[in-house]
Amino acid sequence: LPDVNLEEQKMLMAAMTGQAYDGNIPDFSNHVPYVPKPLSPGAMARQMLRDEQDLAFQESLELDRERQRQAEMAQIEDMEREESMRREQKAALDLLEEKKRRLPAEPAADDPAGLSLVIRLPSGTRLKRRFSGGDSVDSLFDYVDVEGGDEIASGAYRLVTTFPRRLLSSNEHKRLGELGFQKQEALFVEST
């Protein structure tokens, strides 16, 4: 049995029963403090190995956390980029809808101010429509934007007459009748 004196037994019983200890508390000031024995070389090697493994684990854990943070940041950036693209697409669709609403009504075939225009896209697709001589050049560009579809990047092209070759600009605030068009005209879309 361990070497336990009577006073220690009383303290232990008081602690186990939850009662207050009313005896003399021993004076431990002369007591020699516990000094651990030095580790054996094998134990020291094992302790160093554990310390190295703990350090490697902590570094690996920190790297994993950093990778996780970077993955989360990349995911947030992707979501923001997708949201930005959705907003841009919505704005582009809204603009096309606005251009479609702005298009003037197509004049009747027997309208004396009517112009029959054929517009050839870079792919060879032909767009045909009648315009009035009083319609603006902007309405012609709006029509190409609306009907050109994905083939046309809105605003990234110019319209060219065949003969004589003449470039039309979307900011030429003129009426089609002022450009000297014949009753039938052919135009080409050129990328800028």
N, CA and C of each residue as an Amber inpcrd file, in Angstrom:
protein
   576
   0.8320000  -1.1950000   0.0000000   0.0000000   0.0000000   0.0000000
   0.8650000   1.2420000   0.0000000   0.3170000   2.3000000  -0.5820000
   1.1080000   3.5330000  -0.6110000   1.2870000   4.0750000   0.8010000
   2.3640000   4.8340000   0.9400000   2.6830000   5.4300000   2.2350000
   1.8320000   6.6810000   2.4090000   0.6950000   6.5720000   3.1120000
  -0.2200000   7.6820000   3.3340000  -0.3770000   7.8470000   4.8350000
  -0.1610000   9.0300000   5.3360000  -0.2950000   9.2140000   6.7820000
  -1.7520000   9.4700000   7.1410000  -2.0440000   9.4820000   8.4170000
  -3.3970000   9.6200000   8.9290000  -4.0280000  10.9390000   8.5140000
  -3.2760000  11.9960000   8.5330000  -3.8070000  13.3230000   8.1690000
  -4.2370000  13.3370000   6.6960000  -3.4590000  12.7110000   5.8450000
  -3.8050000  12.6430000   4.4290000  -5.0740000  11.8300000   4.2250000
  -5.2420000  10.7540000   5.0490000  -6.4490000   9.9380000   4.9700000
  -7.6810000  10.7570000   5.3290000  -7.5760000  11.5820000   6.3660000
  -8.7120000  12.4140000   6.7870000  -9.0660000  13.4220000   5.6730000
  -8.0500000  14.0270000   5.0630000  -8.3080000  14.9810000   3.9710000
  -8.9850000  14.2760000   2.7920000  -8.5280000  13.0790000   2.4970000
  -9.0790000  12.3270000   1.3920000 -10.5310000  11.9560000   1.6720000
 -10.8520000  11.5190000   2.8780000 -12.2270000  11.1650000   3.2490000
 -13.1330000  12.3960000   3.1810000 -12.6270000  13.5340000   3.6670000
 -13.4290000  14.7620000   3.6230000 -13.7180000  15.1450000   2.1780000
 -12.7480000  14.9980000   1.3230000 -12.9370000  15.3580000  -0.0860000
 -13.9190000  14.4080000  -0.7530000 -13.8440000  13.1110000  -0.4430000
 -14.7290000  12.1300000  -1.0590000 -16.1650000  12.2710000  -0.5800000
 -16.3550000  12.6420000   0.6680000 -17.7160000  12.7640000   1.2050000
 -18.2830000  14.1650000   1.0130000 -17.4670000  15.0920000   0.5680000
 -17.9350000  16.4460000   0.3440000 -18.0520000  17.2590000   1.6100000
 -17.4040000  16.8380000   2.6580000 -17.4480000  17.5690000   3.9100000
 -16.2260000  18.4710000   4.0120000 -16.3400000  19.4430000   4.8800000
 -15.2100000  20.3460000   5.1080000 -14.1710000  19.6180000   5.9520000
 -12.9160000  19.8430000   5.6170000 -11.8340000  19.2440000   6.3920000
 -11.5170000  20.1810000   7.5300000 -11.5430000  19.6470000   8.7770000
 -11.3130000  20.5040000   9.9350000 -10.0170000  20.1800000  10.6700000
  -9.1750000  19.4080000  10.0610000  -7.9060000  19.0450000  10.7010000
  -6.7960000  20.0170000  10.3520000  -5.6260000  19.6510000  10.7230000
  -4.4420000  20.4660000  10.4220000  -3.9740000  20.1720000   8.9990000
  -3.7660000  21.2460000   8.2780000  -3.2370000  21.0910000   6.9230000
  -1.7260000  20.9860000   7.0520000  -1.1640000  19.9410000   6.4960000
   0.2830000  19.7580000   6.6470000   1.0610000  20.8730000   5.9560000
   2.2360000  21.1180000   6.4620000   3.1330000  22.1270000   5.8910000
   4.0070000  21.4410000   4.8590000   3.8060000  21.8580000   3.5950000
   4.5510000  21.2420000   2.5050000   5.7470000  22.0860000   2.0780000
   6.0690000  23.1020000   2.8520000   7.1490000  23.9930000   2.4440000
   8.5060000  23.2930000   2.4690000   8.6740000  22.2960000   3.3220000
   9.9570000  21.5840000   3.3870000   9.9690000  20.3770000   2.4540000
   8.8680000  20.1970000   1.7720000   8.7440000  19.0410000   0.9070000
   9.6090000  19.2320000  -0.3360000  10.2990000  18.2170000  -0.7200000
  11.1570000  18.2770000  -1.9040000  10.2470000  18.1690000  -3.1350000
  10.3090000  19.1660000  -4.0450000   9.4260000  19.1110000  -5.2180000
   9.7770000  17.9290000  -6.1140000   8.7620000  17.5290000  -6.8450000
   8.9320000  16.4100000  -7.7600000   9.7780000  16.8600000  -8.9380000
  10.7760000  16.1000000  -9.2140000  11.6350000  16.3710000 -10.3610000
  11.5250000  15.1490000 -11.2670000  11.0260000  15.3580000 -12.4810000
  10.8850000  14.1910000 -13.3570000  12.2520000  13.6330000 -13.7460000
  12.2710000  12.3530000 -13.9490000  13.5050000  11.6990000 -14.3550000
  13.7810000  12.0650000 -15.8140000  15.0360000  12.1680000 -16.1780000
  15.3310000  12.4350000 -17.5900000  14.8470000  11.2690000 -18.4450000
  14.3830000  11.6090000 -19.6580000  13.8920000  10.5750000 -20.5610000
  15.0510000   9.7600000 -21.1020000  14.7430000   8.5260000 -21.3650000
  15.7500000   7.6600000 -21.9850000  15.9330000   8.0980000 -23.4380000
  17.0380000   7.7330000 -24.0610000  17.2450000   8.1250000 -25.4710000
  16.1130000   7.6590000 -26.3780000  15.5750000   6.4830000 -26.1690000
  14.4550000   5.9830000 -26.9940000  13.2050000   6.8230000 -26.7840000
  12.9280000   7.1670000 -25.4950000  11.7500000   7.9830000 -25.1980000
  11.9290000   9.3780000 -25.7810000  13.1590000   9.9140000 -25.7270000
  13.4130000  11.2420000 -26.2960000  13.1970000  11.2100000 -27.8130000
  13.6400000  10.1280000 -28.4580000  13.4640000  10.0090000 -29.9050000
  11.9820000   9.9440000 -30.2510000  11.2150000   9.1740000 -29.4540000
   9.7700000   9.0860000 -29.6930000   9.0980000  10.4380000 -29.4820000
   9.5160000  11.1490000 -28.4190000   8.9400000  12.4740000 -28.1500000
   9.2620000  13.4500000 -29.2830000  10.5000000  13.4170000 -29.7900000
  10.8730000  14.2890000 -30.9050000  10.0630000  13.9410000 -32.1510000
   9.8680000  12.6320000 -32.3850000   9.0800000  12.2050000 -33.5350000
   7.6400000  12.7050000 -33.4130000   7.0500000  12.5700000 -32.2030000
   5.6810000  13.0720000 -31.9840000   5.6170000  14.5710000 -32.2140000
   6.6270000  15.3060000 -31.6960000   6.6530000  16.7630000 -31.8830000
   6.7370000  17.1310000 -33.3650000   7.5920000  16.4000000 -34.1130000
   7.7170000  16.6610000 -35.5550000   6.4140000  16.3370000 -36.2740000
   5.7790000  15.2110000 -35.8790000   4.5090000  14.8400000 -36.4990000
   3.4270000  15.8680000 -36.1790000   3.4050000  16.3490000 -34.9310000
   2.4250000  17.3770000 -34.5570000   2.6400000  18.6510000 -35.3710000
   3.8940000  19.0460000 -35.5360000   4.2130000  20.2410000 -36.3100000
   3.8080000  20.0480000 -37.7740000   4.1260000  18.8710000 -38.3420000
   3.7560000  18.5860000 -39.7310000   2.2380000  18.5710000 -39.8810000
   1.5430000  18.0130000 -38.9000000   0.0810000  17.9900000 -38.9460000
  -0.4850000  19.4060000 -38.9100000   0.0490000  20.2440000 -38.0260000
  -0.4250000  21.6330000 -37.9280000  -0.1830000  22.3880000 -39.2360000
   1.0050000  22.1800000 -39.8370000   1.2970000  22.8380000 -41.1140000
   0.3540000  22.3480000 -42.2030000   0.1210000  21.0360000 -42.2300000
  -0.7930000  20.4630000 -43.2180000  -2.2150000  20.9920000 -43.0090000
  -2.6200000  21.0890000 -41.7540000  -3.9410000  21.6040000 -41.4270000
  -4.0820000  23.0560000 -41.8840000  -3.0520000  23.8530000 -41.6630000
  -3.0750000  25.2560000 -42.0800000  -3.1210000  25.3630000 -43.6050000
  -2.3540000  24.5030000 -44.3020000  -2.3980000  24.4940000 -45.7700000
  -3.7860000  24.1180000 -46.2640000  -4.4020000  23.1120000 -45.6350000
  -5.7560000  22.7120000 -46.0140000  -6.7430000  23.8580000 -45.7950000
  -6.5980000  24.5400000 -44.6800000  -7.4860000  25.6790000 -44.4030000
  -7.2930000  26.7770000 -45.4460000  -6.0390000  27.0360000 -45.8230000
  -5.7540000  28.0600000 -46.8330000  -6.3370000  27.6480000 -48.1840000
  -6.1840000  26.3700000 -48.5400000  -6.7750000  25.8840000 -49.7930000
  -8.2920000  26.0270000 -49.7670000  -8.8780000  25.7170000 -48.6170000
 -10.3320000  25.8450000 -48.4730000 -10.7560000  27.3020000 -48.6320000
  -9.9910000  28.2190000 -48.0110000 -10.3090000  29.6510000 -48.1410000
 -10.1920000  30.0880000 -49.5950000  -9.1370000  29.6250000 -50.2800000
  -8.9580000  29.9930000 -51.6830000 -10.0790000  29.4220000 -52.5480000
 -10.4830000  28.1710000 -52.2580000 -11.5790000  27.5690000 -53.0190000
 -12.8730000  28.3400000 -52.7920000 -13.1230000  28.7520000 -51.5490000
 -14.3210000  29.5320000 -51.2550000 -14.2760000  30.8870000 -51.9520000
 -13.0900000  31.5180000 -51.9600000 -12.9500000  32.8090000 -52.6390000
 -13.1610000  32.6520000 -54.1420000 -12.6070000  31.5720000 -54.7120000
 -12.7850000  31.3190000 -56.1460000 -14.2560000  31.0790000 -56.4610000
 -14.9390000  30.3620000 -55.5700000 -16.3620000  30.1030000 -55.7730000
 -17.1570000  31.4060000 -55.7040000 -16.8100000  32.2650000 -54.7550000
 -17.4900000  33.5560000 -54.6400000 -17.2270000  34.3950000 -55.8870000
 -15.9630000  34.4070000 -56.3620000 -15.6290000  35.1630000 -57.5710000
 -16.3880000  34.6200000 -58.7780000 -16.4980000  33.2760000 -58.8780000
 -17.2490000  32.6790000 -59.9840000 -18.7220000  33.0870000 -59.9200000
 -19.2900000  33.0520000 -58.7180000 -20.6880000  33.4510000 -58.5600000
 -20.8800000  34.9230000 -58.9310000 -19.9400000  35.7760000 -58.5100000
 -20.0370000  37.1990000 -58.8470000 -19.8920000  37.4000000 -60.3510000
 -18.9700000  36.6570000 -60.9760000 -18.7700000  36.7570000 -62.4270000
 -20.0340000  36.3040000 -63.1600000 -20.6210000  35.1830000 -62.7060000
 -21.8530000  34.6940000 -63.3280000 -22.9770000  35.6990000 -63.1580000
 -23.0710000  36.2820000 -61.9790000 -24.1120000  37.2840000 -61.7330000
 -23.8950000  38.4980000 -62.6260000 -22.6460000  38.9070000 -62.7810000
 -22.3310000  40.0420000 -63.6580000 -22.7040000  39.7140000 -65.1050000
 -22.3900000  38.4890000 -65.5310000 -22.7380000  38.0750000 -66.8930000
 -24.2470000  38.0430000 -67.0700000 -24.9720000  37.5630000 -66.0560000
 -26.4360000  37.5450000 -66.1380000 -26.9860000  38.9670000 -66.2580000
 -26.3980000  39.8850000 -65.4700000 -26.8530000  41.2740000 -65.5550000
 -26.5620000  41.8540000 -66.9300000 -25.3560000  41.5630000 -67.4650000
 -25.0040000  42.0590000 -68.7950000 -25.9310000  41.4780000 -69.8590000
 -26.2160000  40.1660000 -69.7570000 -27.1120000  39.5400000 -70.7210000
 -28.5090000  40.1290000 -70.6240000 -28.9580000  40.3560000 -69.3900000
 -30.2820000  40.9420000 -69.2070000 -30.3110000  42.3510000 -69.7740000
 -29.2460000  43.1210000 -69.5290000 -29.1890000  44.4820000 -70.0760000
 -29.1870000  44.4440000 -71.6020000 -28.4350000  43.4840000 -72.1900000
 -28.4010000  43.3680000 -73.6470000 -29.7790000  42.9840000 -74.1920000
 -30.4580000  42.0450000 -73.5070000 -31.8050000  41.6580000 -73.9430000
 -32.7830000  42.8130000 -73.7910000 -32.6520000  43.5410000 -72.6920000
 -33.5190000  44.7100000 -72.4990000 -33.2910000  45.7430000 -73.5910000
 -32.0190000  45.9410000 -73.9650000 -31.6980000  46.8940000 -75.0260000
 -32.2790000  46.4330000 -76.3580000 -32.1740000  45.1180000 -76.6450000
 -32.7630000  44.6020000 -77.8800000 -34.2750000  44.7670000 -77.8890000
 -34.9060000  44.5350000 -76.7440000 -36.3510000  44.7330000 -76.6490000
 -36.7110000  46.2010000 -76.8860000 -35.9050000  47.0880000 -76.3260000
 -36.1360000  48.5250000 -76.5350000 -35.9810000  48.8730000 -78.0070000
 -34.9510000  48.3170000 -78.6610000 -34.7460000  48.5780000 -80.0880000
 -35.9030000  48.0240000 -80.9060000 -36.3990000  46.8540000 -80.5120000
 -37.5300000  46.2570000 -81.2210000 -38.7690000  47.1510000 -81.0980000
 -38.9760000  47.7180000 -79.9120000 -40.1320000  48.6230000 -79.7180000
 -39.9680000  49.9110000 -80.5240000 -38.7000000  50.3650000 -80.6750000
 -38.4620000  51.6150000 -81.3970000 -38.5910000  51.4790000 -82.9050000
 -38.5210000  50.2420000 -83.4130000 -38.5860000  50.0670000 -84.8680000
 -39.8850000  50.6520000 -85.4110000 -39.7850000  51.4420000 -86.4660000
 -41.0070000  52.0060000 -87.0550000 -41.8010000  50.9130000 -87.7650000
 -43.0680000  51.1580000 -87.9340000 -43.9210000  50.2070000 -88.6470000
 -43.4500000  50.1060000 -90.0890000 -43.5580000  48.9240000 -90.6440000
 -43.1390000  48.7080000 -92.0200000 -44.1930000  49.3170000 -92.9470000
 -43.7530000  50.1610000 -93.8690000 -44.7350000  50.7990000 -94.7640000
 -45.3320000  49.7940000 -95.7510000 -46.4590000  50.1510000 -96.2810000
 -47.1300000  49.2900000 -97.2600000 -46.3060000  49.2270000 -98.5380000
 -46.5320000  48.1840000 -99.3110000 -45.7670000  47.9700000-100.5450000
 -46.0010000  49.0890000-101.5570000 -47.1740000  49.7180000-101.5240000
 -47.4690000  50.7760000-102.5000000 -47.1630000  52.1710000-101.9690000
 -46.5170000  52.2660000-100.8090000 -46.1590000  53.5750000-100.2390000
 -45.0970000  54.2300000-101.1210000 -45.3690000  55.4630000-101.6270000
 -44.3960000  56.0980000-102.5160000 -43.0870000  56.4480000-101.8110000
 -43.0930000  56.6220000-100.5030000 -41.8570000  56.9380000 -99.7690000
 -41.1750000  55.6770000 -99.2620000 -41.7280000  54.5070000 -99.6090000
 -41.1820000  53.2360000 -99.1140000 -39.9020000  52.8350000 -99.8310000
 -39.0060000  52.2570000 -99.0650000 -37.7330000  51.7560000 -99.5830000
 -37.6430000  50.2720000 -99.2410000 -37.2780000  49.4610000-100.1960000
 -37.0950000  48.0330000 -99.9610000 -35.5960000  47.7940000 -99.8050000
 -35.1930000  47.3960000 -98.6120000 -33.7670000  47.2290000 -98.3240000
 -33.4460000  45.7550000 -98.0730000 -32.3100000  45.3420000 -98.6360000
 -31.7750000  44.0000000 -98.3910000 -30.4220000  44.2070000 -97.7220000
 -30.2440000  43.5510000 -96.5810000 -29.0030000  43.7010000 -95.8230000
 -28.3470000  42.3270000 -95.7220000 -27.1280000  42.2230000 -96.2380000
 -26.4140000  40.9450000 -96.2250000 -25.4720000  40.9190000 -95.0200000
 -25.6310000  39.8810000 -94.1920000 -24.7850000  39.6840000 -93.0110000
 -23.4850000  39.0020000 -93.4290000 -22.4480000  39.0280000 -92.5940000
 -21.1720000  38.3850000 -92.9580000 -21.3070000  36.9020000 -93.2960000
 -22.2870000  36.2130000 -92.7150000 -22.4690000  34.7790000 -92.9980000
 -23.1500000  34.5390000 -94.3300000 -23.6640000  35.6000000 -94.9640000
 -24.3910000  35.4580000 -96.2230000 -25.8940000  35.5360000 -96.0260000
 -26.3430000  35.5030000 -94.7920000 -27.7720000  35.6180000 -94.5010000
 -28.2640000  36.9840000 -94.9820000 -29.4520000  36.9760000 -95.5610000
 -30.0110000  38.2370000 -96.0550000 -31.2190000  38.6180000 -95.2210000
 -31.2580000  39.8600000 -94.8240000 -32.4020000  40.4240000 -94.1100000
 -33.1260000  41.3630000 -95.0700000 -34.4390000  41.2180000 -95.1960000
 -35.2280000  42.0690000 -96.0930000 -36.2910000  42.7820000 -95.2740000
 -36.4630000  44.0660000 -95.5820000 -37.5110000  44.8350000 -94.8910000
 -37.7520000  46.1180000 -95.6630000 -38.9550000  46.5990000 -95.5100000
 -39.3070000  47.8880000 -96.0990000 -39.1930000  48.9430000 -95.0090000
 -38.6540000  50.0820000 -95.3920000 -38.5530000  51.2460000 -94.5140000
 -39.1490000  52.4320000 -95.2530000 -39.5210000  53.4170000 -94.5140000
 -40.0070000  54.6700000 -95.0930000 -38.8130000  55.6050000 -95.2530000
 -38.8920000  56.4770000 -96.2440000 -37.8280000  57.4630000 -96.4310000
 -37.6980000  58.3870000 -95.2370000 -38.7510000  58.4990000 -94.4460000
 -38.7080000  59.3450000 -93.2570000 -38.1230000  58.6600000 -92.0300000
 -37.8200000  57.3580000 -92.1340000 -37.2290000  56.6370000 -90.9930000
 -35.7660000  57.0420000 -90.8430000 -35.2910000  57.0260000 -89.6140000
 -33.9060000  57.4400000 -89.3500000 -32.9300000  56.3100000 -89.6670000
 -31.6840000  56.6810000 -89.8650000 -30.6140000  55.6990000 -90.0700000
 -30.4960000  54.8300000 -88.8140000 -30.7510000  55.4190000 -87.6510000
 -30.7040000  54.6560000 -86.3960000 -31.6810000  53.4870000 -86.4220000
 -32.8500000  53.6740000 -87.0250000 -33.8320000  52.5890000 -87.0830000
 -33.3090000  51.4390000 -87.9350000 -32.5030000  51.7430000 -88.9540000
 -31.8890000  50.7050000 -89.7760000 -30.9030000  49.8820000 -88.9330000
 -30.1030000  50.5700000 -88.1200000 -29.1610000  49.8650000 -87.2350000
 -29.9120000  49.0710000 -86.1540000 -30.9950000  49.6370000 -85.6500000
 -31.8030000  48.9040000 -84.6670000 -32.3300000  47.6070000 -85.2760000
 -32.7870000  47.6840000 -86.5210000 -33.3100000  46.5040000 -87.2100000
 -32.2200000  45.4270000 -87.3390000 -31.0170000  45.8290000 -87.7420000
 -29.9150000  44.8670000 -87.8900000 -29.5740000  44.2630000 -86.5250000
 -29.5540000  45.0820000 -85.4680000 -29.2670000  44.5620000 -84.1290000
 -30.3060000  43.5280000 -83.7060000 -31.5690000  43.8250000 -83.9710000
 -32.6560000  42.9340000 -83.5410000 -32.6690000  41.6540000 -84.3690000
 -32.5630000  41.7750000 -85.6790000 -32.6990000  40.6130000 -86.5630000
 -31.3880000  39.8770000 -86.8090000 -30.2480000  40.5120000 -86.5640000
 -28.9560000  39.8760000 -86.8290000 -28.6220000  38.7680000 -85.8590000
 -29.2760000  38.7500000 -84.7150000 -29.0770000  37.6800000 -83.7370000
 -27.6690000  37.6470000 -83.1830000 -27.2070000  36.4400000 -82.8740000
 -25.8850000  36.2520000 -82.2720000 -24.7470000  36.5460000 -83.2440000
 -25.0780000  36.5730000 -84.5310000 -24.0460000  36.8120000 -85.5370000
 -23.5300000  38.2460000 -85.4800000 -24.3520000  39.1470000 -84.9780000
 -24.0000000  40.5680000 -84.9550000 -23.7550000  40.9940000 -83.5150000
 -22.6050000  41.5910000 -83.2740000 -22.3390000  42.2060000 -81.9730000
 -22.8540000  43.6330000 -82.0610000 -23.8420000  43.9300000 -81.2580000
 -24.4880000  45.2340000 -81.3300000 -23.4700000  46.3670000 -81.2630000
 -23.4910000  47.2170000 -82.3010000 -22.6040000  48.3690000 -82.3280000
 -21.2050000  48.0630000 -82.8180000 -20.8610000  46.7960000 -83.0800000
 -19.5020000  46.4460000 -83.5060000 -19.4690000  46.1750000 -85.0070000
 -20.2290000  46.9310000 -85.7570000 -20.2720000  46.7530000 -87.2010000
 -20.6210000  48.0870000 -87.8460000 -20.5360000  48.0920000 -89.1690000
 -20.9790000  49.2590000 -89.9230000 -21.7530000  48.7530000 -91.1310000
 -22.6210000  49.5880000 -91.6380000 -23.3970000  49.2640000 -92.8360000
 -22.7630000  49.9910000 -94.0160000 -22.6730000  49.2760000 -95.1270000
 -22.0180000  49.8140000 -96.3190000 -22.9500000  49.6480000 -97.5050000
 -23.1050000  50.7050000 -98.3010000 -23.8760000  50.6000000 -99.5390000
 -22.9800000  50.0030000-100.6070000 -23.6040000  49.4100000-101.6360000
 -22.8110000  48.7410000-102.6670000 -22.2140000  49.7170000-103.6630000
 -23.0500000  50.4870000-104.3340000 -22.5120000  51.3950000-105.3450000
 -23.3040000  52.6840000-105.3290000 -22.7140000  53.7660000-105.1220000
 -21.3250000  53.9560000-104.7530000 -21.1140000  53.5030000-103.3040000
 -19.9220000  53.0320000-103.0240000 -19.6200000  52.5460000-101.6720000
 -19.6700000  53.7150000-100.7090000 -20.4840000  53.5330000 -99.6830000
 -20.6440000  54.5850000 -98.6920000 -20.8720000  53.9320000 -97.3340000
 -20.1930000  54.4360000 -96.3210000 -20.3490000  53.9100000 -94.9590000
 -21.4660000  54.6700000 -94.2710000 -22.3430000  53.9170000 -93.6180000
 -23.4060000  54.5370000 -92.8260000 -23.0260000  54.4290000 -91.3590000
 -23.2900000  55.4740000 -90.6300000 -22.9630000  55.5030000 -89.2060000
 -24.2490000  55.5680000 -88.4070000 -24.2670000  54.8600000 -87.2680000
 -25.4850000  54.8600000 -86.4460000 -25.7240000  56.2090000 -85.7840000
 -24.7210000  57.0430000 -85.7380000 -24.9310000  58.3630000 -85.1270000
 -25.0890000  59.4580000 -86.1850000 -25.4140000  59.0700000 -87.4330000
 -25.7110000  60.0230000 -88.5050000 -27.1480000  60.4420000 -88.3490000
 -27.5140000  61.3550000 -87.7180000 -28.9120000  61.6740000 -87.4170000
 -29.6330000  62.1640000 -88.6740000 -29.6660000  61.2980000 -89.6890000
 -30.3160000  61.6220000 -90.9530000 -31.4720000  60.6690000 -91.1770000
 -32.3190000  61.0400000 -92.0980000 -33.4240000  60.1840000 -92.5400000
 -32.9420000  59.3890000 -93.7480000 -33.4970000  58.2140000 -93.9400000
 -33.0830000  57.3680000 -95.0620000 -33.3140000  58.0690000 -96.3940000
 -34.3810000  58.8590000 -96.4970000 -34.6640000  59.5850000 -97.7340000
 -33.5950000  60.6120000 -98.0600000 -32.9100000  61.1320000 -97.0600000
 -31.8710000  62.1300000 -97.2830000 -30.5880000  61.5160000 -97.8370000
 -30.4400000  60.1970000 -97.7960000 -29.2160000  59.5290000 -98.2370000
 -29.2100000  59.2240000 -99.7290000 -30.3130000  59.5340000-100.4050000
 -30.3780000  59.3090000-101.8480000 -30.5780000  57.8500000-102.2150000
 -31.1830000  57.0630000-101.3470000 -31.4550000  55.6580000-101.6490000
 -32.4690000  55.5520000-102.7770000 -32.3210000  54.5190000-103.6000000
 -33.3010000  54.1710000-104.6270000 -34.4260000  53.4010000-103.9390000
 -35.4290000  53.0400000-104.7030000 -36.5560000  52.2730000-104.1420000
 -36.0860000  50.9200000-103.6000000 -35.0400000  50.3780000-104.1980000
 -34.4680000  49.1250000-103.7210000 -32.9740000  49.3350000-103.5400000
 -32.4930000  48.9620000-102.3890000 -31.0670000  49.1350000-102.0800000
 -30.5530000  47.8690000-101.4120000 -29.2740000  47.6000000-101.6190000
 -28.5990000  46.4780000-100.9530000 -27.4900000  47.0580000-100.0840000
 -27.4120000  46.5540000 -98.8900000 -26.3750000  46.9970000 -97.9420000
 -25.6530000  45.7650000 -97.4110000 -24.4310000  45.9760000 -96.9760000
 -23.6260000  44.8950000 -96.3870000 -23.2410000  45.2780000 -94.9580000
 -23.1630000  44.2650000 -94.1220000 -22.6890000  44.4590000 -92.7470000
 -21.1960000  44.1410000 -92.7390000 -20.3970000  45.0730000 -92.3010000
 -18.9440000  44.8680000 -92.1410000 -18.6000000  44.9740000 -90.6720000
 -17.7810000  44.0450000 -90.1910000 -17.3290000  44.1060000 -88.8000000
 -16.3070000  45.2250000 -88.6620000 -16.3090000  45.8490000 -87.5120000
 -15.3390000  46.9120000 -87.2590000 -14.1710000  46.4010000 -86.4590000
